[in-house]
Amino acid sequence: MTQLVERPPVEDLSGDQQIQLLRQMMLIRRFETKAAEMYTKQKIAGFLHLYNGEEAVAVGAISALNGDDPILTHYRDHGHALARGLEPKRVMAELFGKKTGVSAGKGGSMHLFDIDKHFLGGYAIVAGHLPLACGVALANKRLGNDKVVLCIFGDGAVNEGEFHEALNLASVWKLPVLFMCENNFYGMGTDIRHVSAVIEVYKRAEAYALPAKQVDGMNVLEMYDETLQAADFVRSGNGPSFLEAICFRFRGHSMADPEFYRRKEETERWRELDPILTFRKKLTNEGVIDDTAFEMIEEEIEQNVREAVEFAEESPAPPLEDLYAAVYKENS
């Protein structure tokens, strides 16, 4: 028997539930800002791709899912991990490459993973996880467990072969997967208009007979509402669905990106649509939150992120023998 998402429709969200959405976005923003600071202090090595500006996509979409719906995403994955409920301490420890990290210090920023939270990884190969999402969806379909796989990727993935293969396969086999493109218009430093004949990504999904829609990725309530509807459609046995979330990252592609390819005016225009500021204003105008409550949340989050850094700094590095652990699955 089909079990629909046990989440209220957007119009029935309570004030406390809306404040929780705001709190999650604020946590992600503060966590990412602190991660950037730790990177400049050389506490975090390797690549670091930050999620500032796109918080409404992760929080709105993931809040609309059941807790056991699997998530697979790309390498800009901190926001998705925190929105799913991974502990900030363990996420920060992973960025530090520590044994206590969610991937035991062996994955780093791009490979966060928590099986208990059904967060099945960030993936560094662009579009490489889309076929994996199909595999997870096929397994769930055969098990008949009514789970929806959320597969998140960026606009830079849509010209890869795996994108087309995965959408076609999911459509033919009617797999329970919700594809979600975070379209922030720049694949690394390349404007989508320079590399794609069709810049409305959702139209590509329609070519494979997927119901597809473009949504406002800077609006957390719209993301919640549209994801809820799409997930219900998929969970009811109708096959895959597709959402294109229009959003914008406020920082460069990675910490190594000087951002010479974007005009200052463009970034400033998008900052006026900051999902945290606009949602806070909405809740304030509706009497859901006041300045005192907002400041209390800020203080709580600041303390949580500070404790995450302390935990990461004090945690041990993985021992050398861990190089050989979890390479192959041992027979039982």
C-alpha positions in Angstrom: 0.0 0.0 0.0 1.4 3.4 -1.0 2.4 5.6 1.9 2.4 9.3 1.0 4.9 11.8 2.5 3.9 12.4 6.1 4.4 16.2 5.9 1.7 18.9 6.1 1.0 21.0 3.0 2.8 24.3 2.9 -0.3 26.2 4.0 -0.6 24.1 7.1 3.0 24.6 8.4 2.9 26.0 11.9 4.9 29.0 13.0 7.3 26.7 14.8 7.8 24.6 11.7 8.5 27.7 9.6 11.0 29.0 12.2 12.7 25.6 12.0 13.2 26.1 8.3 14.7 29.5 9.0 17.0 28.0 11.7 18.2 25.3 9.3 19.1 27.8 6.6 20.9 30.0 9.2 22.9 27.0 10.5 24.0 26.1 7.0 25.1 29.7 6.2 27.0 30.0 9.5 28.6 26.6 9.1 29.8 27.4 5.6 31.2 30.8 6.6 33.1 29.2 9.4 34.4 26.5 7.1 35.7 29.2 4.8 37.5 30.7 7.8 39.0 27.4 8.7 40.1 26.8 5.1 42.0 30.1 5.1 43.7 29.1 8.4 44.8 25.8 6.7 42.7 23.7 9.0 40.8 22.3 6.0 42.7 21.0 3.0 41.8 20.0 -0.5 38.8 21.4 -2.3 36.0 23.3 -0.5 32.8 24.1 -2.3 30.5 26.3 -0.3 26.7 26.5 -0.3 26.1 30.1 0.7 23.0 31.5 -1.1 21.4 28.1 -2.0 20.2 27.2 1.5 16.5 27.3 0.6 16.9 24.5 -1.9 18.3 22.0 0.5 16.2 23.0 3.5 12.9 23.3 1.6 13.4 20.1 -0.4 14.7 17.8 2.2 12.2 19.0 4.8 9.5 17.7 2.5 10.8 14.2 2.4 10.5 11.3 4.9 13.6 10.7 7.0 14.3 7.4 5.3 14.1 8.6 1.8 17.6 8.2 0.4 19.6 11.3 -0.8 22.4 11.3 -3.3 24.0 14.6 -4.2 27.0 16.4 -5.8 30.2 17.6 -4.1 28.7 20.9 -2.9 27.1 18.8 -0.2 27.5 20.4 3.2 24.1 22.1 3.1 22.3 18.9 2.1 24.0 17.0 4.8 23.1 19.5 7.5 19.5 19.8 6.2 19.2 16.0 6.5 20.2 16.2 10.1 23.8 15.1 10.1 25.6 16.4 13.2 27.5 19.6 12.5 30.3 18.3 14.8 30.9 15.2 12.6 30.5 17.1 9.4 33.1 19.7 10.5 35.4 16.8 11.7 35.1 15.3 8.2 36.2 18.6 6.6 39.2 18.5 9.0 40.0 15.0 7.9 39.5 13.5 11.4 38.6 10.0 12.5 35.3 11.3 14.1 34.0 12.6 10.8 31.0 11.2 9.1 33.2 9.4 6.6 35.9 8.6 9.2 38.1 11.4 7.8 38.6 9.6 4.5 36.1 11.4 2.4 36.5 15.1 3.2 34.3 17.9 2.0 33.1 16.2 -1.2 32.2 12.8 0.2 30.0 13.2 3.2 28.1 10.0 3.9 25.8 8.8 6.7 24.0 5.5 6.3 21.9 6.0 9.5 20.5 9.2 8.0 20.0 7.7 4.6 22.4 10.3 3.2 24.2 8.2 0.6 26.9 10.5 -0.3 28.3 13.6 -2.0 30.0 12.6 -5.3 32.9 14.4 -6.9 32.4 13.1 -10.4 30.0 15.5 -12.1 26.8 13.5 -12.9 28.4 10.3 -11.8 25.9 9.7 -9.1 22.8 9.9 -11.3 23.0 6.3 -12.4 23.7 5.3 -8.8 20.5 7.0 -7.8 18.7 4.9 -10.4 20.3 1.8 -8.9 19.1 2.7 -5.4 15.6 3.5 -6.8 15.5 0.2 -8.6 16.3 -1.6 -5.4 13.6 0.2 -3.5 11.1 -0.5 -6.2 11.8 -4.2 -6.0 11.6 -4.1 -2.2 8.3 -2.3 -2.5 9.1 0.1 0.4 7.6 3.3 -1.1 10.8 5.2 -0.7 11.7 8.2 -2.9 15.3 8.7 -3.9 16.2 12.4 -4.1 19.1 13.0 -6.6 20.5 16.5 -6.5 23.0 17.8 -9.1 24.1 21.1 -10.6 23.5 22.6 -14.1 27.1 21.6 -15.0 25.9 18.0 -15.0 23.2 18.3 -17.7 25.6 18.0 -20.6 27.1 14.8 -19.3 26.1 11.5 -20.8 25.1 10.1 -17.4 22.4 12.7 -17.1 20.6 11.6 -20.2 21.2 7.9 -19.6 19.9 8.1 -16.0 16.7 10.1 -17.0 15.9 7.7 -19.8 16.4 4.6 -17.7 14.4 6.0 -14.8 11.5 6.9 -17.2 11.5 3.5 -19.0 11.6 1.5 -15.8 9.4 4.0 -13.9 11.9 4.3 -11.0 10.9 6.1 -7.8 13.5 8.9 -8.1 13.1 12.7 -7.9 15.8 14.4 -10.0 16.6 17.9 -8.7 18.8 20.3 -10.6 20.3 23.2 -8.7 20.7 25.7 -11.6 22.9 28.5 -10.4 23.8 29.3 -14.0 27.6 28.6 -13.7 29.2 25.2 -14.1 32.4 26.1 -12.4 33.1 29.4 -14.2 31.2 28.8 -17.4 27.9 30.6 -18.0 25.2 28.0 -19.0 24.3 30.2 -22.0 27.7 29.6 -23.5 27.5 25.8 -23.4 23.8 24.8 -23.6 21.5 25.3 -26.5 18.6 24.8 -24.2 19.2 26.7 -21.0 15.8 25.8 -19.4 17.0 22.6 -17.9 13.6 21.2 -17.1 12.8 21.1 -20.8 15.5 18.5 -21.2 13.7 16.2 -18.8 10.5 16.5 -20.8 12.3 14.8 -23.7 12.4 11.7 -21.6 8.7 11.9 -20.6 9.4 13.1 -17.1 7.0 15.6 -15.6 9.3 18.6 -15.0 9.0 22.0 -13.6 11.1 25.1 -12.9 10.8 26.4 -9.3 12.2 29.3 -7.3 15.2 28.0 -5.4 15.5 31.2 -3.4 12.1 30.6 -1.7 12.2 27.9 1.0 8.4 27.5 1.1 8.1 27.1 -2.6 10.9 24.5 -2.5 9.0 22.7 0.2 5.7 22.8 -1.6 7.0 21.7 -5.0 9.1 18.9 -3.6 6.2 17.7 -1.5 4.0 17.4 -4.5 6.7 15.9 -6.7 7.6 13.3 -4.0 4.0 12.3 -3.6 3.7 11.8 -7.3 6.8 9.6 -7.3 5.8 7.7 -4.2 2.4 6.9 -5.7 4.1 4.7 -8.3 4.0 7.1 -11.2 7.7 6.9 -12.0 10.3 9.7 -11.8 9.8 13.4 -11.6 12.1 16.4 -12.2 12.5 19.8 -10.6 14.8 22.6 -11.7 15.6 25.0 -8.8 16.7 28.4 -9.9 19.2 29.7 -7.4 22.6 31.5 -7.0 25.7 30.8 -5.1 27.0 33.9 -3.3 30.6 32.7 -3.3 32.8 31.3 -6.0 32.8 27.8 -7.4 35.3 26.8 -4.7 37.6 28.6 -2.3 40.2 28.7 -5.1 37.9 30.6 -7.4 38.7 34.3 -7.9 35.3 34.8 -9.6 36.5 36.9 -12.6 33.7 35.5 -14.7 30.7 37.1 -12.8 29.8 40.8 -12.8 29.6 42.5 -9.4 26.1 43.8 -10.4 24.8 40.4 -11.0 25.9 39.1 -7.6 24.5 42.1 -5.8 21.2 41.7 -7.6 20.9 38.1 -6.4 21.9 39.0 -2.9 18.7 41.1 -2.6 17.0 37.7 -2.9 18.9 36.2 0.0 16.6 33.3 1.1 17.4 33.9 4.8 16.8 37.6 4.8 13.6 37.4 2.7 12.2 34.6 4.8 13.0 36.3 8.0 11.2 39.5 6.7 8.2 37.4 5.8 8.0 35.7 9.2 8.5 39.1 11.0 5.7 40.8 9.0 3.4 37.9 9.8 4.2 38.1 13.5 5.8 34.6 13.6 9.2 35.8 14.8 10.6 39.0 16.3 14.1 40.4 16.6 14.7 38.9 20.0 13.8 35.4 18.9 15.9 35.7 15.8 18.9 36.9 17.9 18.5 33.9 20.2 18.6 31.5 17.2 21.7 33.3 16.0 23.4 32.8 19.4 22.4 29.2 19.5 23.8 28.5 16.0 27.0 30.4 16.8 27.5 28.2 19.8 26.8 25.0 17.8 29.3 25.9 15.1 31.9 27.0 17.6 31.5 23.6 19.3 31.8 21.8 16.0 35.1 23.5 15.3 36.4 22.6 18.8 35.3 19.0 18.3 37.1 18.8 15.0 40.3 20.3 16.3 40.4 18.0 19.3 39.5 14.8 17.3 42.3 12.4 16.3 43.5 11.9 12.8 42.7 8.5 11.2 45.5 6.0 12.0 47.6 4.8 9.1 46.1 1.4 9.1 42.7 2.9 8.2 44.1 3.2 4.7 43.2 -0.5 4.3 39.9 -0.4 6.1 36.6 -0.5 4.2 38.3 -1.0 0.8 36.6 -4.3 0.2 33.5 -5.7 1.8 34.5 -8.8 3.8 32.5 -12.0 3.4 30.3 -12.8 6.2 
